[in-house]
Amino acid sequence: MPDYLFRGNLAKLDPDVYELTQLEAERQARKLILIASESTAPLAVREALSSAFQNIYAEGYPDEETRWMSEEEILDYPARLAQYRRNSDPRYYKGVEYADVVEALARRRAAETFAANGYSVDQIYVNVQALSGGPANNAVYHALIELGSTVMGLNLLHGGHLSHGSSVNRSGKWFKAVHYTIDENEKLDYEAIRKLANEHKPKLMIAGYSSYSWMPDWKKFREIADEVGAYFLADISHIGGLVAAGVVPSPIGHAHVVMSTTHKSIDGPRGAVLLTTDASIAKKLDKAVFPGEQGGPHVNVFAALALTFKLTQTRQFKQLQTQTLKNAKAMADQFAKRGLRVPFGGTDTHLVNVDCTSIVGEDGTKLSGDQASRILDLVGVVVNRNTIPGDK
């Protein structure tokens, strides 16, 4: 009796889509991709994404006590399966005994990766269910502040992010956004930020940027947040890999909540992690992610994250991040030496900006970022255009 299920690989079932995947793989291999928000996930990460975990639902979370289990305890299948069969788990679906293991493993390895500033792995609470950075930030708003509350982040035109209170984003529509800016030297002025915070009394302060290329001072931001009674969110989406490798300062213990996407400098699958050292905040974050923001998580992503956060703890990963910093600084220095304006005056992260209007044609027309990115793409260099100070 036929079961009507489709069998066969992609090349057999849909040669057209298979060809598209091969063309994209060839494009990525042939071109030099300098987009800071992209990375090359290892083949093993993509194998994990295509695992059978793709097929299941697992609304809810693993047992809470798995947060404090070692990897060996989490992977002790006789013990974990016996516990599951005797006591079940908090999820709304059954058939999730291995989903519990892989999510617990991903959480544990993320905590191991980001343990810093005197905080041990057992003191860090991790949520790996948010589908990406925007939803993760939305969950932080949902968890910690009321609708209409004042939030404070860097102005989008000065290097901030859409989800930090931009008027075109939910964060700017549902909350009262106040934006700090850079000074005449294109740097953050912490006294000006302090003054603005005391004037507006935000309930949430945000540091972490899309194009501002210098590391925030996590300690100063926390001091300002404490002064005005605000929560402090460190959005390290761009610099997550640098923080994980320990080559730049970590906000762990300074920020009430740390959020990072996992597909930028962390080189993992598309997703996000939320971290806190506060148990009460951790419970609020979990409820805000599920059921507050989304339904069933992508369990196949947990498998890819578990692998990713194993790789982030290796010497090879630290070498990668160290070299990335050296490359970014060298690139910014060479742009400046060749007469191009480098917004923000340089970099101490992986972010490098170039003001394309530094290049003027014979007829006086200035080169735009869009034109520059299209020309570079034609010669095999892939970049993205972004707002910089002075844009409107």
C-alpha positions in Angstrom: 0.0 0.0 0.0 1.5 3.4 -1.0 2.2 5.9 1.8 2.2 8.9 -0.6 5.4 10.4 1.0 7.9 12.0 -1.2 11.3 10.4 -1.4 14.5 11.4 -3.2 17.0 14.2 -2.8 16.6 17.8 -4.0 18.3 17.2 -7.3 15.8 14.5 -8.1 12.6 16.1 -6.8 13.3 19.7 -8.0 16.3 20.1 -10.4 15.5 23.8 -10.8 15.7 24.6 -7.1 18.8 22.4 -6.7 20.5 24.3 -9.5 19.7 27.6 -7.7 21.3 26.3 -4.5 24.4 25.4 -6.5 24.6 28.7 -8.2 24.3 30.5 -4.9 27.1 28.3 -3.4 29.3 29.1 -6.4 28.6 32.9 -6.0 29.6 32.8 -2.3 32.8 30.9 -3.2 33.7 33.2 -6.1 33.1 36.6 -4.5 34.8 38.4 -1.6 31.9 39.1 0.7 32.5 42.0 3.2 28.9 42.3 4.6 29.4 42.5 8.4 26.1 40.9 9.1 26.8 37.8 7.0 29.1 34.9 7.7 30.0 31.5 6.3 28.3 28.8 8.5 30.3 25.6 8.4 28.9 22.7 6.4 28.3 20.8 9.6 26.1 23.6 10.9 24.0 23.3 7.7 23.9 19.6 8.1 22.4 20.0 11.5 19.8 22.4 10.1 18.7 19.7 7.7 18.3 17.0 10.4 15.1 15.2 11.3 14.6 17.8 14.1 13.2 19.9 11.4 10.0 17.8 11.5 8.8 18.2 15.1 7.0 20.7 17.3 8.2 21.4 20.8 6.3 24.3 22.3 7.6 25.0 25.8 11.0 24.4 27.4 13.2 21.6 28.7 13.2 20.8 32.5 14.7 23.8 34.3 17.3 21.7 36.2 19.0 20.9 32.9 20.4 24.5 33.0 22.8 23.4 35.7 23.8 20.0 34.2 27.1 19.4 32.7 27.3 18.4 29.0 28.0 14.8 30.2 24.9 14.8 32.3 22.8 16.3 29.5 24.1 13.6 27.1 23.5 10.7 29.5 20.7 9.2 27.5 19.7 6.4 29.9 19.3 9.0 32.7 17.5 11.6 30.5 15.1 9.1 28.9 14.3 7.5 32.3 13.5 11.0 33.6 11.4 11.8 30.6 9.4 8.6 30.8 8.8 8.8 34.5 8.0 12.5 34.8 7.5 13.9 31.2 8.5 17.5 30.8 6.9 21.0 30.7 6.3 21.0 26.9 2.9 20.9 25.3 3.9 18.2 22.8 5.2 14.7 23.3 7.8 13.0 21.3 10.3 15.6 22.4 12.7 13.6 24.5 15.6 14.3 22.1 14.4 17.9 21.5 14.9 18.4 25.3 18.4 17.1 25.1 19.5 19.2 22.1 17.9 22.4 23.5 19.5 21.8 26.9 22.9 21.2 25.2 22.6 24.4 23.1 21.7 26.4 26.2 24.6 24.9 28.2 27.2 25.5 25.5 26.0 29.1 25.0 26.4 29.7 28.7 29.9 28.1 28.5 30.8 30.3 25.6 29.7 33.6 27.2 30.8 33.0 30.8 32.9 36.1 31.6 33.6 38.9 34.1 33.6 36.5 37.0 30.3 34.9 36.1 30.4 31.1 35.8 28.4 29.0 33.4 26.0 28.1 36.2 25.2 31.8 36.8 24.1 32.5 33.2 20.5 31.8 32.0 20.1 31.3 28.3 17.2 31.3 25.9 17.9 29.9 22.4 14.3 30.0 21.0 14.1 33.5 19.5 14.0 33.2 15.7 16.3 36.2 15.1 17.5 39.5 16.6 14.4 41.6 16.0 12.0 39.0 17.7 14.5 38.6 20.5 14.6 42.4 21.1 10.8 42.4 21.0 10.8 39.7 23.6 13.0 41.9 25.9 10.5 44.8 25.6 7.6 42.4 26.2 9.3 41.0 29.3 10.6 44.1 31.0 8.6 47.2 30.2 5.0 48.3 29.6 3.6 49.5 26.3 4.2 53.2 25.9 7.3 53.2 28.1 10.3 55.3 27.1 13.2 53.4 25.5 16.6 54.9 24.7 19.0 53.8 21.9 21.4 55.2 19.4 19.8 57.1 16.5 19.5 55.0 13.4 21.3 57.6 11.2 24.2 57.5 13.7 24.7 53.7 13.6 21.8 52.3 15.6 19.3 49.6 14.7 15.7 49.5 13.6 14.6 47.5 16.6 16.1 50.1 19.0 13.2 52.6 18.7 13.1 53.5 15.0 9.8 55.1 14.0 9.3 52.6 11.2 9.7 49.7 13.5 7.4 48.2 16.1 9.8 49.4 18.8 9.2 53.0 17.8 5.5 52.6 17.3 4.6 50.9 20.5 7.1 52.7 22.8 8.3 56.3 23.2 11.8 56.3 21.7 14.4 58.8 22.7 17.7 58.6 20.8 21.2 59.6 21.8 23.6 60.6 19.1 27.3 60.9 18.5 29.3 64.1 19.1 31.2 66.4 16.7 34.0 63.8 16.8 31.6 61.1 15.8 32.0 59.3 19.1 29.6 58.5 21.9 29.5 61.2 24.5 28.7 59.4 27.8 28.0 62.6 29.7 25.5 63.7 27.0 23.9 60.3 27.2 23.7 60.6 31.0 22.1 64.0 30.7 19.6 62.8 28.2 18.7 59.8 30.3 18.2 61.9 33.4 15.9 64.2 31.3 13.7 61.5 29.9 14.0 58.7 32.5 13.8 55.7 30.1 12.7 52.3 31.3 15.1 50.6 29.0 18.5 51.7 27.7 20.1 49.9 24.7 23.7 49.8 23.6 24.9 47.8 20.6 24.9 49.0 17.0 24.6 48.2 13.3 27.2 50.5 11.9 28.7 52.6 14.8 32.1 50.9 14.8 33.5 51.4 18.3 32.9 49.2 21.3 30.4 50.6 23.8 31.6 51.1 27.4 29.3 48.5 29.1 30.1 49.7 32.6 29.2 53.3 31.9 26.0 52.4 30.3 25.0 50.3 33.3 25.9 53.1 35.6 23.6 55.5 33.7 20.8 52.9 33.6 21.1 52.4 37.4 21.0 56.1 37.9 17.7 56.6 36.1 16.2 53.2 37.2 16.3 51.6 33.7 17.0 48.1 32.5 20.0 47.9 30.3 20.0 45.7 27.1 23.3 45.0 25.4 22.5 44.1 21.8 25.7 42.4 20.6 24.2 41.0 17.4 27.1 42.2 15.3 30.0 41.7 17.7 28.7 38.4 19.3 31.5 36.4 17.8 34.1 38.9 19.1 32.6 38.8 22.6 32.3 35.0 22.5 36.0 34.7 21.7 37.0 37.1 24.4 38.8 39.5 22.0 36.6 42.5 23.0 35.0 43.3 26.4 31.9 41.3 27.4 28.7 42.9 28.7 27.9 39.9 30.8 27.1 41.0 34.3 26.9 44.7 33.3 23.8 44.4 31.2 20.5 43.1 32.6 20.0 41.3 29.3 22.4 40.4 26.5 21.1 39.6 23.1 23.0 38.3 20.2 22.1 36.9 16.8 23.9 33.7 15.9 24.4 34.1 12.2 26.7 37.1 12.0 30.1 36.9 13.6 29.2 33.8 15.6 29.1 32.0 12.2 26.1 29.8 13.1 22.5 29.3 12.0 19.9 32.1 11.7 18.7 32.7 15.2 19.3 34.5 18.5 20.3 34.0 22.1 19.1 35.9 25.1 21.4 35.8 28.2 21.0 37.1 31.7 22.5 36.6 35.1 19.2 37.4 36.9 16.9 34.4 37.5 13.8 36.5 37.8 14.5 38.2 34.5 15.2 34.8 32.9 11.7 33.6 33.7 10.2 36.8 32.2 12.3 36.4 29.1 11.2 32.7 28.6 7.6 33.7 28.9 8.0 36.6 26.6 9.6 34.4 23.9 7.0 31.7 24.3 4.1 32.1 24.4 4.5 35.9 24.2 6.2 36.3 20.9 6.1 33.0 19.0 4.8 29.5 19.0 6.8 26.4 18.3 10.6 26.9 18.1 12.8 25.6 15.3 14.3 22.5 16.9 16.7 21.9 14.0 18.2 25.3 14.8 18.9 24.0 18.4 21.1 21.3 16.9 22.9 23.8 14.8 23.4 26.1 17.8 24.7 23.2 19.9 27.4 22.7 17.3 28.0 26.4 16.9 28.6 27.0 20.6 31.0 24.0 20.7 33.0 25.6 17.9 33.0 29.1 19.6 35.0 27.6 22.5 37.9 26.5 20.3 41.3 28.1 19.7 40.5 28.2 16.0 37.5 30.4 16.6 39.5 32.8 18.7 42.1 33.0 16.0 39.4 33.8 13.5 38.0 36.6 15.5 41.4 38.0 16.4 42.4 38.1 12.7 39.0 39.7 11.8 39.8 42.6 14.1 43.2 43.1 12.6 41.8 43.0 9.1 39.1 45.6 9.9 41.6 48.0 11.4 44.0 47.6 8.5 41.2 48.2 6.0 40.0 51.3 7.8 43.5 52.7 8.0 44.2 52.1 4.3 40.9 53.7 3.3 41.9 56.8 5.3 45.4 56.9 3.9 43.9 56.8 0.4 41.8 59.9 1.1 38.5 58.3 1.8 36.5 59.5 4.8 36.0 56.7 7.3 32.9 57.5 9.4 33.4 57.4 13.2 37.1 57.8 12.6 38.1 54.2 12.5 37.1 50.9 14.2 37.9 48.6 17.1 35.4 46.0 16.0 34.8 44.2 12.7 32.6 47.1 11.4 34.1 49.4 8.8 32.3 52.2 7.0 33.3 54.4 4.0 31.8 57.7 3.1 31.4 57.2 -0.7 30.8 60.9 -1.3 34.6 61.2 -0.7 34.8 60.3 -4.4 33.6 63.0 -6.8 33.3 62.6 -10.6 34.6 65.0 -13.2 31.2 66.7 -13.4 31.1 67.1 -9.6 28.7 64.2 -9.0 29.4 62.4 -5.7 29.5 58.7 -5.6 26.6 57.2 -3.7 26.6 54.1 -1.5 24.2 52.4 -3.8 26.3 53.1 -6.9 29.5 52.0 -5.1 28.0 48.7 -3.9 26.7 47.9 -7.4 30.1 48.6 -9.0 31.9 46.6 -6.4 29.5 43.7 -6.9 30.4 43.6 -10.6 34.1 43.1 -9.8 33.4 40.5 -7.2 33.3 42.4 -3.9 30.0 42.3 -2.0 29.1 45.0 0.5 26.0 46.7 1.8 25.1 50.4 1.9 24.2 51.8 5.3 23.3 55.2 6.9 26.2 57.2 8.3 26.3 60.5 10.1 25.2 63.3 7.9 22.7 61.2 6.0 19.0 62.3 6.1 
